[in-house]
Amino acid sequence: MPMIYQTREGDVLDAICAAHYGLENLAETVIGVLEHNPGLADKGAIYSAGIRITLPQLTQSVVTAPYSLWD
């Protein structure tokens, strides 16, 4: 279920996403949140107070085991 986050003066999206979703795949998470919030990227990197951001339920990407060149 999506959550609505209301910004405080000085909030930045990557910190909001890290606090809500965790640090794993943070870049992909930020992109997902931006896709669910049209116009959010136009507001700049540092937000003023009172911006409502929808934090959607994002699917966790599959992480594969690293390949070894030598077995």
Secondary structure, DSSP 8 states (H G I E B T S, - for coil): --EEEE--TT-BHHHHHHHHH-STTHHHHHHHHHHHSTTSGGG-SB--TT-EEEE-------------S--
